[in-house]
Amino acid sequence: MSQQFAILGMGFFGVTVAKELRRQHDKVLGVDRNEARVNALSDVFSHTVVADITEEQALSELSLSDYNAVVIDTDDNLEASMICTLLAREQGAREIWVKAHSDTHYRLLEHLGADHVVYPEYDTGLRVAESLHYQAVMDFIDLGDRQFIVELQTTSRLRENFATIGDLALDPDKLSLLALKRGNKVTKAPSDDTPLEDDDNLILMGDLDDLRSLGKKL
């Protein structure tokens, strides 16, 4: 079922989100005060508007409450993103996603009413650092309070020491094995007697330190 989204500010992040939403056949409104940019990117969006997203009157005419969510990306203009976030909340936007540029900006956006604050440089930096230090880490999601969902890839070294899921001896009070991925097949909550194979991916949830300890074994 098609959904409707509004992208306020046509920065690289916002345009990337718009392209993927359109690929999913959603309707996407794009708004920016730079007319040349709007014209150049008109094919990316279902509909475009040239407007200053820091002006209350301009936002009120967009009927933001009609959209499933609003995404705000004002490039490096931190003041504009904060003003737009505040106005979008006042205009009744159902859900607000905003791109942050610093730790302070992140905290301010949360206080101003953003439902989701995206900090690409920070998130990507964490992923790169974890993957460099623990090469078994394929991907992870930060749930907050040091709880993570992590995708770990098994290796031949692990196979030499652990033949089955049960051999991992996971402490259920610390780590939960959510699924095992083998090629295109996903097995939810695999049993202890499930054999492990090279290049299996384990999807686990738990405390960061416990996940790192397991990662060292893989």
C-alpha positions as CSV (number, residue, x, y, z in Angstrom):
1,M,0.0,0.0,0.0
2,S,1.4,3.3,-1.1
3,Q,2.4,5.8,1.7
4,Q,3.1,9.5,1.6
5,F,6.3,11.2,2.8
6,A,7.6,14.8,2.8
7,I,11.3,15.5,2.3
8,L,12.1,19.0,3.6
9,G,15.4,20.1,2.3
10,M,17.0,18.4,-0.7
11,G,20.4,17.4,0.8
12,F,22.2,14.3,-0.3
13,F,20.7,12.3,2.6
14,G,17.1,13.5,1.9
15,V,17.4,12.8,-1.8
16,T,18.8,9.3,-1.1
17,V,15.8,8.6,1.2
18,A,13.4,9.9,-1.5
19,K,14.9,7.7,-4.2
20,E,14.4,4.5,-2.1
21,L,10.9,5.5,-1.1
22,R,10.0,6.1,-4.8
23,R,11.5,2.7,-5.6
24,Q,9.0,1.3,-3.1
25,H,6.2,3.1,-5.0
26,D,5.5,5.6,-2.2
27,K,4.5,9.2,-3.0
28,V,7.2,11.7,-2.0
29,L,7.0,15.5,-1.8
30,G,10.3,17.4,-2.1
31,V,10.7,20.9,-0.7
32,D,13.6,23.3,-1.0
33,R,14.1,27.0,-1.3
34,N,16.7,26.6,-4.0
35,E,14.7,26.7,-7.2
36,A,17.6,25.4,-9.4
37,R,18.0,22.4,-7.1
38,V,14.3,21.7,-7.1
39,N,14.2,21.7,-10.9
40,A,17.2,19.5,-11.2
41,L,15.8,16.9,-8.8
42,S,12.1,17.1,-9.9
43,D,12.3,13.6,-11.4
44,V,13.2,12.1,-8.1
45,F,10.0,13.2,-6.4
46,S,6.3,12.7,-7.0
47,H,5.8,16.4,-6.5
48,T,8.1,19.3,-5.7
49,V,7.6,22.7,-4.1
50,V,10.0,25.7,-4.0
51,A,9.6,27.1,-0.4
52,D,11.6,28.2,2.6
53,I,11.1,25.4,5.1
54,T,12.1,27.8,8.0
55,E,9.0,30.0,7.4
56,E,5.9,29.1,9.4
57,Q,3.5,30.2,6.6
58,A,5.3,28.1,4.0
59,L,5.1,24.9,6.1
60,S,1.4,25.5,7.0
61,E,0.5,25.4,3.4
62,L,2.1,21.9,3.0
63,S,-0.4,20.1,5.3
64,L,2.4,18.1,6.9
65,S,-0.1,16.2,9.1
66,D,-1.3,14.4,5.9
67,Y,2.0,12.6,5.5
68,N,3.1,9.4,7.1
69,A,6.4,11.0,8.1
70,V,8.5,14.0,7.4
71,V,12.3,13.9,6.7
72,I,14.4,17.0,7.3
73,D,17.8,17.5,5.7
74,T,19.1,21.0,5.4
75,D,22.7,20.1,4.5
76,D,25.0,21.8,7.0
77,N,22.5,24.5,8.1
78,L,22.0,23.5,11.7
79,E,19.8,26.5,12.5
80,A,17.5,25.8,9.6
81,S,17.1,22.1,10.6
82,M,16.2,23.1,14.2
83,I,13.7,25.7,13.1
84,C,12.1,23.3,10.6
85,T,11.9,20.6,13.2
86,L,10.1,22.9,15.7
87,L,7.7,24.2,13.1
88,A,7.0,20.7,11.7
89,R,6.1,19.5,15.2
90,E,3.8,22.6,15.7
91,Q,2.2,21.9,12.3
92,G,1.2,18.4,13.5
93,A,3.6,16.2,11.6
94,R,2.9,12.6,12.6
95,E,6.6,11.5,12.6
96,I,9.7,13.5,12.2
97,W,13.1,12.2,11.1
98,V,16.0,14.7,11.0
99,K,19.7,14.4,10.0
100,A,22.1,15.6,12.8
101,H,25.6,17.0,12.3
102,S,27.1,16.9,15.8
103,D,26.4,15.5,19.3
104,T,25.0,18.9,20.4
105,H,22.8,19.2,17.3
106,Y,21.6,15.6,18.0
107,R,20.5,16.5,21.6
108,L,18.9,19.8,20.5
109,L,16.8,18.1,17.8
110,E,15.5,15.6,20.4
111,H,14.4,18.4,22.6
112,L,12.7,20.2,19.7
113,G,10.5,17.3,19.0
114,A,12.2,15.0,16.5
115,D,11.0,11.4,16.8
116,H,14.1,10.0,15.1
117,V,17.5,11.7,14.8
118,V,19.9,10.2,12.2
119,Y,23.6,10.9,12.7
120,P,25.2,9.2,9.6
121,E,28.8,10.1,10.4
122,Y,28.5,8.7,14.0
123,D,26.6,5.6,13.0
124,T,28.9,4.8,10.1
125,G,32.0,5.4,12.2
126,L,30.8,2.9,14.8
127,R,30.1,0.3,12.2
128,V,33.5,0.7,10.6
129,A,35.3,0.6,14.0
130,E,33.4,-2.5,15.1
131,S,34.0,-4.2,11.8
132,L,37.7,-3.4,11.9
133,H,38.3,-4.5,15.4
134,Y,35.9,-7.5,15.4
135,Q,36.0,-8.7,11.8
136,A,33.2,-11.1,12.4
137,V,30.7,-8.2,12.9
138,M,28.7,-7.8,9.7
139,D,26.1,-5.3,10.9
140,F,24.5,-4.1,14.2
141,I,21.6,-2.0,15.5
142,D,21.9,0.1,18.6
143,L,18.7,-0.4,20.8
144,G,19.9,1.9,23.5
145,D,21.0,1.2,27.1
146,R,24.0,-0.8,25.7
147,Q,21.7,-3.3,24.1
148,F,22.5,-4.3,20.5
149,I,21.3,-6.6,17.8
150,V,24.4,-7.9,16.0
151,E,25.0,-10.0,12.9
152,L,28.1,-12.1,13.3
153,Q,29.7,-14.2,10.6
154,T,31.2,-17.6,11.6
155,T,34.6,-18.6,10.5
156,S,36.6,-21.8,10.1
157,R,38.2,-21.1,13.4
158,L,34.9,-21.2,15.1
159,R,34.0,-24.5,13.3
160,E,37.2,-26.0,14.7
161,N,35.9,-25.4,18.3
162,F,32.1,-25.4,18.0
163,A,30.1,-27.9,15.9
164,T,26.6,-26.9,16.8
165,I,24.6,-23.9,18.2
166,G,24.6,-25.7,21.6
167,D,28.4,-25.8,21.7
168,L,28.4,-22.0,21.9
169,A,27.0,-22.3,25.4
170,L,25.3,-19.0,25.2
171,D,24.1,-17.6,28.5
172,P,20.3,-16.9,27.9
173,D,20.4,-14.2,30.6
174,K,23.0,-12.3,28.6
175,L,22.6,-13.2,24.9
176,S,19.7,-14.2,22.8
177,L,20.2,-16.0,19.4
178,L,17.4,-14.6,17.3
179,A,18.2,-16.3,14.0
180,L,20.7,-18.1,11.8
181,K,21.3,-17.1,8.2
182,R,22.7,-19.6,5.8
183,G,22.8,-18.2,2.3
184,N,19.2,-17.0,1.5
185,K,17.6,-19.1,4.2
186,V,16.8,-17.7,7.7
187,T,16.1,-20.0,10.6
188,K,14.4,-18.2,13.5
189,A,15.6,-19.3,17.0
190,P,17.6,-22.3,15.8
191,S,17.7,-25.3,18.1
192,D,20.9,-26.3,20.1
193,D,21.5,-29.3,17.8
194,T,21.6,-27.1,14.7
195,P,25.1,-27.7,13.1
196,L,27.3,-24.7,12.3
197,E,28.8,-24.2,8.9
198,D,31.5,-21.8,7.6
199,D,30.0,-18.4,6.6
200,D,26.8,-18.9,8.7
201,N,25.6,-15.6,10.1
202,L,24.3,-15.5,13.6
203,I,21.8,-12.7,14.6
204,L,22.1,-12.1,18.3
205,M,20.8,-9.6,20.9
206,G,22.4,-8.6,24.1
207,D,24.8,-6.3,26.0
208,L,27.6,-4.8,23.9
209,D,30.4,-6.3,26.1
210,D,28.9,-9.8,25.9
211,L,28.5,-9.6,22.2
212,R,32.1,-8.5,21.8
213,S,33.3,-11.4,23.9
214,L,31.5,-13.8,21.6
215,G,32.8,-12.0,18.5
216,K,36.4,-12.7,19.6
217,K,35.6,-16.4,19.5
218,L,34.3,-16.3,15.9
